[in-house]
Amino acid sequence: MSTENEGNPVPPAPSAPPVPPTSPAASPQAAASDGGEAPTAPIPPAPQGAPGAPAGYPYGTAPQAPDSSWPPPPPATPSYADAGAGAGSYADAGAGAGAGAAWGSSYDQQYQQYQQPQPFQQPQPAPKKGSGRGGLIAAVLVAALVAGGIGGGLGYTLAKNNDDSGSTTISSSSGGATQVKRAAGTIAAVAQNSLPSTVTIESESTSGTGGTGTGFVFDKQGHIITNNHVVADSLDGGKLTATFPDGKKYDAEVVGHAQGYDVAVIKLKNPPSDLKPLALGDSDKVAVGDETIAIGAPFGLSNTVTTGIISAKNRPVASSDGSSTSKASYMSALQTDASINPGNSGGPLLDASGAVIGINSAIQSASSGGLGSTGQSGSIGLGFAIPINQAKYVAQQLIKTGKPVYAKIGASVSLEDGTGGAQITDSGSGGSAAVESGGPADKAGLKPGDVITKLDDSVIDSGPTLIGEIWTHKPGDKVAITYKRGGSEHTVTVTLGSRVGDN
């Protein structure tokens, strides 16, 4: 995503969705026992605070607050985890975007932060002695010590193994590196195959502000998938570029973007002829415990690879930049403990075979912090990705028409917690009917005051959770909706309608 807004109060977290009834049995994760470990990161103290949530919104139109525009101002959110903290307060996986909050009634309310792009920074001259840049010097020193420790240990091993004559002199072999063989299916092999199809995206507004995010090759025509918040700065006349690991940089343009899904598609101008799209997996078949590999540009450090597992599925997440005019994005996310930081936004989340299973979009941040002096929050092992099955459908719509298509039930629901589900409000935005006349909900017999508690097998504990679940479906899909009315429970079949565009 992009940058993280620092210092904003953290909204209460959503309730946890139920564990899926069944999980795929064996998975590539078994390979994790070979010794792979998920990276860890220190956990800073979390800010507290729980802003209130506005009433409801009509599913038939872009979410808007009852008295103005939907969705209501999201709960106060921390700054973006984007690399663009300097350009705003984004906390993106892209390195500098905004922060969002996870919704639901049973969770401890927490903050889901965008991992948006980091702002562009000019190279800085080396600090003079006593310049006072202790933080940066310390970070570099630690890295040097780690590298030094590894080098020292390796040197000792080589000396010990080659000490046939009592001599401690080691002669290096120029062909040593060529002797290393990495089996297919290892993390190194997956990274080697996937990195050439991953790009670092730089998005700049007409005023010069912007940040850095990530994207990956979707097809041979030059289409790249990323997050909406990664490219947001470049809309309306801004500048957009994509850089491959080999250093080749291309100008790009936004083909279409879906704010509600937080998905965008850009296209390279004069793309190379040898583009290799990443293989897409099946996010519906992902199981908790499956191994994950994330690629991105955390804090602007392009081509970074981290690993972990799928730590949860169907996690209801709502994220936004925290401004009063911002519209929230909703997802039923894949949760991973792979290290995801500002700048990773829009990058691929891969399975053990190297297939894309999600788009890294948001992180839960405990507090401000970060690398160097950016003051951005980093990974605490709670990252969230948009399932690739949903992202693929959205991307295809954007390439085809330039506009997103959303599934809807045609009813306004409360966004407040404590309703025991998604309660249909008494009236819609601007005094309109809460249940759209002739819409899917109306045809199914739903009425104001009904509390929706399940959609198919998924438990619905709040309005935002319902939104995320509905948006995992396509218009025309038939879903079973269970609701309560007057103490009695009922189940009806609803054929989802459609809404085109974010507005």
C-alpha positions as CSV (number, residue, x, y, z in Angstrom):
1,M,0.0,0.0,0.0
2,S,1.3,3.4,0.7
3,T,2.2,5.6,3.6
4,E,1.2,5.3,7.2
5,N,-0.4,8.3,9.0
6,E,1.3,8.7,12.3
7,G,-0.3,9.8,15.5
8,N,-3.9,9.2,14.6
9,P,-6.1,7.3,17.1
10,V,-6.6,3.6,16.4
11,P,-10.2,2.5,15.8
12,P,-11.6,-0.6,17.5
13,A,-10.9,-3.8,15.6
14,P,-13.3,-6.1,13.7
15,S,-14.5,-9.3,15.2
16,A,-12.8,-12.4,13.9
17,P,-14.5,-14.4,11.3
18,P,-15.2,-18.0,12.0
19,V,-12.6,-20.6,11.1
20,P,-13.6,-22.1,7.7
21,P,-15.5,-25.4,8.1
22,T,-12.8,-27.3,6.2
23,S,-9.3,-26.6,5.0
24,P,-7.4,-28.1,2.2
25,A,-5.3,-30.9,3.6
26,A,-1.8,-31.1,2.5
27,S,-0.2,-28.0,1.1
28,P,3.2,-26.8,-0.1
29,Q,3.7,-25.7,3.5
30,A,5.0,-29.1,4.4
31,A,8.1,-28.0,2.6
32,A,8.5,-25.3,5.3
33,S,9.8,-27.9,7.6
34,D,12.9,-27.9,5.6
35,G,14.0,-25.0,7.7
36,G,12.3,-21.9,6.3
37,E,11.3,-19.4,9.0
38,A,9.1,-16.4,8.8
39,P,10.8,-13.1,9.5
40,T,10.0,-11.3,12.7
41,A,9.8,-7.7,13.6
42,P,9.7,-5.8,16.9
43,I,6.3,-4.9,18.1
44,P,5.9,-1.2,19.2
45,P,3.1,-0.1,21.5
46,A,-0.2,0.4,19.9
47,P,-2.1,3.7,19.9
48,Q,-5.5,3.6,21.4
49,G,-8.8,5.2,20.4
50,A,-12.0,4.2,18.9
51,P,-13.7,6.7,16.6
52,G,-17.3,6.2,15.9
53,A,-18.7,4.7,12.7
54,P,-21.4,6.4,10.6
55,A,-24.7,4.9,9.9
56,G,-25.0,2.9,6.7
57,Y,-24.9,3.1,3.0
58,P,-26.8,1.8,0.0
59,Y,-25.2,-1.2,-1.7
60,G,-26.6,0.0,-5.0
61,T,-24.3,3.1,-5.1
62,A,-20.9,4.0,-3.9
63,P,-20.9,4.0,-0.1
64,Q,-21.8,7.4,1.2
65,A,-22.6,8.9,4.6
66,P,-26.3,9.5,5.2
67,D,-25.8,13.3,5.0
68,S,-23.0,13.6,2.5
69,S,-20.8,11.2,0.6
70,W,-20.3,7.6,1.4
71,P,-18.6,5.9,3.0
72,P,-18.6,7.7,6.3
73,P,-15.3,9.0,7.5
74,P,-13.4,5.9,8.5
75,P,-12.4,5.6,12.1
76,A,-9.4,7.8,12.9
77,T,-6.6,5.9,11.4
78,P,-2.8,6.0,11.9
79,S,-0.7,7.3,9.1
80,Y,0.0,5.3,6.0
81,A,2.8,2.8,6.2
82,D,3.9,3.9,2.8
83,A,7.2,5.0,1.8
84,G,5.4,8.3,1.1
85,A,5.3,9.4,4.7
86,G,7.1,12.5,3.6
87,A,4.5,13.4,1.1
88,G,1.6,12.8,3.3
89,S,0.8,10.3,6.0
90,Y,0.5,7.2,4.0
91,A,1.5,3.7,5.3
92,D,1.4,1.6,2.3
93,A,2.9,-1.8,1.6
94,G,4.1,0.3,-1.2
95,A,6.0,2.4,1.2
96,G,4.2,5.4,2.3
97,A,0.4,5.5,2.2
98,G,-2.5,5.8,4.5
99,A,-3.8,3.6,7.3
100,G,-7.0,1.7,7.5
101,A,-8.9,-0.1,10.2
102,A,-10.1,-3.7,10.4
103,W,-13.8,-4.0,11.0
104,G,-15.9,-6.5,12.8
105,S,-17.6,-6.8,16.1
106,S,-15.7,-9.5,17.8
107,Y,-12.2,-8.5,17.3
108,D,-10.3,-6.1,19.4
109,Q,-10.6,-3.1,17.2
110,Q,-7.3,-2.5,15.5
111,Y,-5.9,-0.5,12.8
112,Q,-5.2,-1.8,9.3
113,Q,-2.7,0.5,7.6
114,Y,-2.1,0.9,3.9
115,Q,1.3,0.0,2.8
116,Q,1.6,2.8,0.3
117,P,4.5,4.3,-1.5
118,Q,7.2,6.3,0.1
119,P,7.9,9.8,-1.1
120,F,10.7,10.3,-3.5
121,Q,14.0,11.3,-1.8
122,Q,17.0,12.9,-3.3
123,P,20.3,11.1,-2.6
124,Q,21.9,12.6,0.6
125,P,25.6,13.4,0.9
126,A,27.5,11.3,3.4
127,P,27.2,12.8,6.9
128,K,30.2,14.5,8.4
129,K,31.7,13.4,11.6
130,G,29.6,14.3,14.5
131,S,26.6,15.2,12.3
132,G,24.3,13.7,14.8
133,R,22.6,11.2,12.4
134,G,23.0,8.5,15.0
135,G,19.8,6.6,14.0
136,L,20.9,6.0,10.4
137,I,24.5,5.3,11.3
138,A,23.3,2.7,13.9
139,A,21.1,1.0,11.3
140,V,24.0,0.7,8.9
141,L,26.3,-0.4,11.6
142,V,24.0,-3.2,12.6
143,A,23.8,-4.4,9.0
144,A,27.6,-4.4,8.8
145,L,28.0,-6.3,12.0
146,V,25.5,-9.0,10.8
147,A,27.3,-9.3,7.5
148,G,30.7,-9.3,9.2
149,G,29.5,-12.1,11.6
150,I,28.4,-14.3,8.7
151,G,31.6,-13.6,6.8
152,G,33.7,-14.4,9.8
153,G,31.9,-17.7,10.5
154,L,32.3,-18.7,6.8
155,G,36.0,-17.9,6.8
156,Y,36.6,-20.0,9.9
157,T,34.7,-23.0,8.4
158,L,36.7,-22.7,5.2
159,A,40.0,-22.5,7.1
160,K,39.1,-25.5,9.3
161,N,38.1,-27.6,6.3
162,N,41.1,-26.8,4.3
163,D,43.8,-26.9,7.0
164,D,45.6,-30.0,5.7
165,S,49.2,-28.7,6.3
166,G,48.8,-26.4,9.3
167,S,48.6,-23.4,7.1
168,T,45.8,-20.9,7.6
169,T,46.1,-19.4,4.1
170,I,42.9,-19.9,2.0
171,S,43.0,-19.6,-1.7
172,S,39.7,-18.5,-3.2
173,S,38.1,-20.3,-6.2
174,S,36.5,-18.2,-8.9
175,G,34.2,-21.1,-9.8
176,G,32.8,-21.6,-6.3
177,A,29.6,-19.7,-6.9
178,T,28.8,-21.8,-10.0
179,Q,28.7,-24.9,-7.8
180,V,25.6,-23.8,-5.9
181,K,22.5,-25.5,-7.1
182,R,19.1,-24.6,-5.9
183,A,16.3,-27.1,-6.4
184,A,13.1,-26.1,-8.0
185,G,10.5,-25.2,-5.4
186,T,12.9,-23.6,-3.0
187,I,12.3,-20.1,-1.9
188,A,15.5,-19.0,-3.7
189,A,14.3,-20.7,-6.9
190,V,10.8,-19.0,-6.6
191,A,12.4,-15.6,-6.0
192,Q,14.7,-16.0,-9.0
193,N,11.8,-16.9,-11.2
194,S,9.4,-14.2,-9.9
195,L,11.6,-11.1,-9.4
196,P,12.0,-10.3,-13.1
197,S,8.2,-10.0,-13.4
198,T,7.9,-7.6,-10.4
199,V,8.2,-3.8,-10.7
200,T,8.8,-0.9,-8.4
201,I,6.2,1.8,-9.1
202,E,6.8,5.5,-8.5
203,S,3.7,7.6,-8.4
204,E,4.0,11.4,-8.5
205,S,1.2,14.1,-8.4
206,T,1.3,17.3,-10.4
207,S,2.4,19.1,-7.2
208,G,5.5,16.8,-6.9
209,T,4.3,14.7,-4.0
210,G,4.1,10.9,-4.3
211,G,5.6,7.6,-3.2
212,T,6.7,4.2,-4.1
213,G,4.8,0.9,-4.4
214,T,5.0,-2.4,-6.1
215,G,3.2,-4.2,-9.0
216,F,3.6,-7.3,-11.1
217,V,3.2,-8.3,-14.8
218,F,-0.3,-9.4,-15.6
219,D,0.0,-10.1,-19.3
220,K,2.3,-9.8,-22.3
221,Q,0.6,-6.6,-23.4
222,G,2.3,-4.6,-20.6
223,H,-0.5,-4.5,-18.0
224,I,0.7,-4.4,-14.4
225,I,-1.5,-5.0,-11.4
226,T,-1.1,-3.0,-8.2
227,N,-3.1,-1.2,-5.5
228,N,-5.4,1.7,-6.2
229,H,-3.7,3.7,-3.4
230,V,-0.3,3.2,-4.9
231,V,-1.3,5.1,-8.1
232,A,-3.7,7.6,-6.5
233,D,-1.1,10.4,-6.6
234,S,-0.6,10.1,-10.3
235,L,-4.2,10.5,-11.2
236,D,-5.3,13.7,-12.9
237,G,-2.2,14.5,-14.8
238,G,0.5,13.1,-12.5
239,K,3.5,11.0,-13.5
240,L,3.9,7.2,-13.2
241,T,6.9,4.9,-13.8
242,A,7.6,1.2,-13.4
243,T,11.2,-0.1,-12.9
244,F,12.2,-3.7,-13.3
245,P,14.9,-5.4,-11.2
246,D,17.4,-5.1,-14.1
247,G,17.1,-1.3,-13.8
248,K,15.0,-0.7,-17.0
249,K,12.4,2.0,-16.3
250,Y,9.2,2.6,-18.3
251,D,6.7,5.4,-18.2
252,A,3.2,4.1,-17.5
253,E,-0.5,5.2,-17.4
254,V,-3.5,4.1,-15.4
255,V,-5.9,2.0,-17.4
256,G,-8.4,1.8,-14.6
257,H,-8.7,1.8,-10.8
258,A,-11.2,0.5,-8.3
259,Q,-11.1,2.4,-5.0
260,G,-13.5,0.1,-3.2
261,Y,-11.5,-3.0,-4.1
262,D,-8.2,-1.1,-3.8
263,V,-7.1,-2.6,-7.1
264,A,-5.6,-0.7,-10.1
265,V,-4.2,-1.7,-13.5
266,I,-1.5,0.3,-15.2
267,K,0.1,-0.2,-18.6
268,L,3.7,0.3,-19.7
269,K,4.3,2.7,-22.5
270,N,6.3,0.9,-25.2
271,P,6.5,-2.3,-23.2
272,P,9.3,-4.8,-23.9
273,S,8.5,-7.9,-26.0
274,D,9.8,-10.4,-23.5
275,L,7.4,-9.7,-20.6
276,K,6.7,-12.8,-18.5
277,P,3.4,-12.7,-16.6
278,L,3.4,-14.2,-13.2
279,A,1.3,-17.4,-12.9
280,L,-1.9,-16.9,-10.9
281,G,-3.0,-19.4,-8.3
282,D,-6.4,-20.2,-6.7
283,S,-6.9,-18.2,-3.5
284,D,-10.0,-20.2,-2.7
285,K,-7.9,-23.3,-2.2
286,V,-5.3,-21.6,0.1
287,A,-5.2,-23.2,3.6
288,V,-4.1,-21.7,6.9
289,G,-0.4,-22.8,7.3
290,D,0.4,-22.6,3.6
291,E,3.8,-21.1,3.0
292,T,3.9,-17.5,1.5
293,I,6.5,-15.4,-0.2
294,A,6.1,-11.6,-0.5
295,I,7.9,-9.4,-3.0
296,G,8.0,-5.6,-2.8
297,A,9.9,-2.4,-2.0
298,P,9.6,-1.9,1.7
299,F,10.7,1.6,2.6
300,G,11.9,2.0,-1.0
301,L,14.2,-1.1,-0.8
302,S,13.2,-2.6,-4.2
303,N,13.2,-6.3,-5.0
304,T,12.9,-7.4,-1.4
305,V,11.7,-11.0,-0.7
306,T,10.2,-12.1,2.6
307,T,8.6,-15.4,3.7
308,G,5.9,-16.6,6.1
309,I,2.6,-18.5,6.1
310,I,-1.1,-17.9,5.7
311,S,-2.1,-17.1,9.3
312,A,-5.8,-16.6,8.6
313,K,-8.4,-16.5,5.8
314,N,-11.5,-14.4,5.2
315,R,-10.3,-11.6,7.5
316,P,-12.7,-8.6,7.2
317,V,-10.6,-5.5,6.7
318,A,-11.6,-1.9,6.0
319,S,-8.8,0.5,5.2
320,S,-8.6,4.2,4.3
321,D,-6.3,7.2,4.6
322,G,-8.2,8.5,7.6
323,S,-9.3,11.8,6.0
324,S,-12.9,13.0,6.3
325,T,-13.4,12.8,2.5
326,S,-11.8,9.4,2.1
327,K,-13.8,6.4,1.0
328,A,-13.0,3.1,2.6
329,S,-11.8,0.0,0.8
330,Y,-13.1,-3.4,1.9
331,M,-11.7,-6.9,1.6
332,S,-12.2,-10.4,2.9
333,A,-8.4,-10.7,3.2
334,L,-5.7,-13.4,3.3
335,Q,-3.7,-12.7,6.5
336,T,0.0,-13.5,6.4
337,D,2.9,-13.1,8.8
338,A,5.4,-12.6,6.0
339,S,7.1,-9.3,6.7
340,I,5.2,-6.6,4.8
341,N,6.1,-2.9,5.2
342,P,5.5,0.5,3.7
343,G,6.4,0.0,0.0
344,N,5.2,-3.6,-0.3
345,S,1.7,-2.4,-1.4
346,G,0.6,-3.8,-4.7
347,G,3.2,-6.5,-4.7
348,P,2.5,-10.2,-5.2
349,L,1.9,-12.7,-2.3
350,L,3.1,-16.0,-3.7
351,D,2.5,-19.6,-2.7
352,A,5.3,-22.2,-2.4
353,S,5.1,-22.9,-6.2
354,G,5.5,-19.3,-7.1
355,A,1.9,-18.7,-8.1
356,V,0.3,-15.4,-7.1
357,I,-2.4,-15.9,-4.4
358,G,-2.9,-12.3,-3.3
359,I,-2.0,-8.6,-3.6
360,N,-0.3,-7.2,-0.5
361,S,-2.4,-4.2,0.6
362,A,-2.5,-3.4,4.3
363,I,-0.8,-4.0,7.6
364,Q,-1.7,-3.9,11.2
365,S,0.6,-1.5,12.9
366,A,1.2,-1.2,16.6
367,S,2.7,2.2,16.6
368,S,4.9,4.6,14.8
369,G,8.5,3.7,14.0
370,G,10.4,2.6,11.0
371,L,13.7,2.6,9.2
372,G,15.9,5.6,9.5
373,S,14.1,8.9,10.2
374,T,10.9,8.2,8.2
375,G,8.9,7.7,11.4
376,Q,6.7,5.1,9.7
377,S,5.4,1.9,11.3
378,G,6.6,-1.4,10.2
379,S,5.7,-5.1,10.2
380,I,4.5,-6.8,13.4
381,G,3.6,-10.0,11.5
382,L,0.0,-8.9,10.6
383,G,-0.2,-8.3,6.8
384,F,-3.3,-8.5,4.6
385,A,-3.6,-9.3,0.9
386,I,-6.5,-9.1,-1.5
387,P,-7.3,-12.7,-2.7
388,I,-6.1,-13.1,-6.3
389,N,-9.4,-14.6,-7.5
390,Q,-11.1,-11.3,-6.7
391,A,-8.3,-9.2,-8.0
392,K,-8.1,-11.1,-11.3
393,Y,-11.8,-10.4,-11.9
394,V,-11.5,-6.7,-11.0
395,A,-8.4,-6.4,-13.2
396,Q,-10.1,-7.9,-16.2
397,Q,-13.0,-5.5,-15.8
398,L,-10.7,-2.6,-15.6
399,I,-8.8,-3.6,-18.7
400,K,-12.0,-4.2,-20.6
401,T,-14.0,-1.1,-19.6
402,G,-11.8,1.1,-17.4
403,K,-14.3,0.9,-14.6
404,P,-14.9,-1.4,-11.7
405,V,-18.1,-3.5,-11.3
406,Y,-19.4,-4.2,-7.8
407,A,-21.9,-6.9,-6.7
408,K,-24.7,-5.5,-4.6
409,I,-27.9,-6.5,-2.6
410,G,-29.6,-3.1,-2.9
411,A,-29.9,-2.3,0.8
412,S,-28.3,0.2,3.2
413,V,-26.8,-1.4,6.3
414,S,-25.4,0.1,9.5
415,L,-21.6,0.4,9.8
416,E,-21.8,0.4,13.6
417,D,-20.7,-2.5,15.8
418,G,-22.9,-4.1,18.4
419,T,-25.8,-4.9,16.1
420,G,-25.1,-8.6,16.1
421,G,-24.8,-8.6,12.3
422,A,-25.4,-6.2,9.4
423,Q,-28.6,-4.4,10.2
424,I,-30.6,-2.9,7.4
425,T,-31.1,0.8,8.3
426,D,-34.5,2.6,8.4
427,S,-33.5,4.9,5.6
428,G,-30.8,5.2,3.0
429,S,-28.4,8.1,2.3
430,G,-30.1,11.4,1.6
431,G,-33.4,10.1,2.9
432,S,-33.7,7.5,0.1
433,A,-35.3,4.1,0.7
434,A,-33.1,1.7,2.8
435,V,-34.2,-1.2,0.5
436,E,-33.9,-0.4,-3.2
437,S,-37.3,-0.9,-4.9
438,G,-37.1,-3.9,-7.2
439,G,-33.6,-4.6,-6.1
440,P,-32.1,-8.0,-5.0
441,A,-32.9,-7.5,-1.3
442,D,-36.5,-6.2,-2.1
443,K,-37.2,-9.2,-4.3
444,A,-35.9,-11.5,-1.5
445,G,-38.3,-9.9,1.0
446,L,-35.7,-8.2,3.2
447,K,-36.9,-5.1,5.1
448,P,-35.5,-2.3,7.2
449,G,-34.6,-3.6,10.7
450,D,-33.6,-7.1,9.5
451,V,-30.2,-8.2,10.8
452,I,-28.2,-10.2,8.3
453,T,-26.1,-12.8,10.2
454,K,-24.8,-15.1,7.5
455,L,-24.0,-15.0,3.8
456,D,-23.7,-18.6,2.6
457,D,-21.4,-20.2,5.3
458,S,-19.7,-17.0,6.3
459,V,-20.8,-15.4,9.6
460,I,-21.6,-11.7,9.3
461,D,-21.0,-9.7,12.4
462,S,-21.1,-6.2,11.0
463,G,-22.0,-4.1,8.0
464,P,-18.3,-3.8,6.8
465,T,-18.0,-7.6,7.0
466,L,-21.0,-8.0,4.8
467,I,-19.6,-5.6,2.3
468,G,-16.3,-7.4,2.0
469,E,-18.1,-10.8,1.6
470,I,-20.5,-9.5,-1.1
471,W,-17.6,-8.0,-3.0
472,T,-15.9,-11.4,-3.2
473,H,-18.8,-12.4,-5.5
474,K,-19.8,-11.4,-9.0
475,P,-23.1,-9.8,-10.1
476,G,-25.5,-12.5,-10.9
477,D,-24.2,-14.9,-8.3
478,K,-26.9,-16.5,-6.1
479,V,-26.1,-16.4,-2.3
480,A,-28.0,-17.6,0.7
481,I,-28.6,-14.9,3.2
482,T,-29.7,-15.7,6.8
483,Y,-31.3,-12.9,8.8
484,K,-33.2,-12.3,12.0
485,R,-36.5,-10.5,12.3
486,G,-38.6,-10.2,15.4
487,G,-36.7,-12.9,17.2
488,S,-37.1,-15.4,14.3
489,E,-34.4,-16.6,11.9
490,H,-35.0,-16.8,8.2
491,T,-32.9,-17.8,5.1
492,V,-33.5,-16.6,1.6
493,T,-31.7,-16.8,-1.7
494,V,-30.6,-13.5,-3.2
495,T,-29.4,-13.0,-6.8
496,L,-26.8,-10.2,-6.6
497,G,-27.2,-7.1,-8.7
498,S,-24.4,-4.8,-10.0
499,R,-23.1,-1.3,-9.8
500,V,-20.6,0.2,-12.2
501,G,-17.9,2.7,-11.0
502,D,-16.8,4.0,-7.7
503,N,-19.2,7.0,-7.6
